[in-house]
Amino acid sequence: MTRQRLTGSIVGALAVALLAIQLVPYGRQHTNPPVTGVPQWDSPRTEELARRACFDCHSHETRWPWYASIAPVSWRVQSHVDEGREHLDFSAFDRVQRHADDAAEMVTEGEMPPWDYAMMHPEARLSDTEKQELIRGLTATFGSRAGGGHEHGDHDDD
């Protein structure tokens, strides 16, 4: 087989595989459950910053981008949202949010928002000043494990 035919076969196989994985439904729900409870934010500014940097994965107010319908990217997006809501869900404060007091620490350590999310969502890229405002606001709203705030439930390891 010539190099050109081999390249054509590989490209064709990849195209067929890409089309075939579009049939896998995971990552295509694009529906948001109803909001059942919201935090008592310390200030409107904290809520504004959290909405910009956190709500797409940590609430029932996810804005689903166009690429969230194309596998395999849709799988990654859905996984981020599922994991985010599992760990902290700003739209389900009628339930215990066991990791709420970790929120400020995650932002402080640079773990949130994830770099790949911030790359695709410029509004989530907070300036140093905004990041410090968010950290202070999250600590004021939810407490901090480092500061002993545990009002949102026990802290068994998951």
Secondary structure, 3 states (H helix, E strand, C coil): CCHHHHHHHHHHHHHHHHHHHCCCCCCCCCCCCCCCECCCCCCHHHHHHHHHHCHHHHCCCCCCCHHHHCCCHHHHHHHHHHHHHHHCCCCECCCCCCCHHHHHHHHHCCCCCCHHHHHHCHHHCCCHHHHHHHHHHHHHHHCCCCCCCCCCCCCCCC
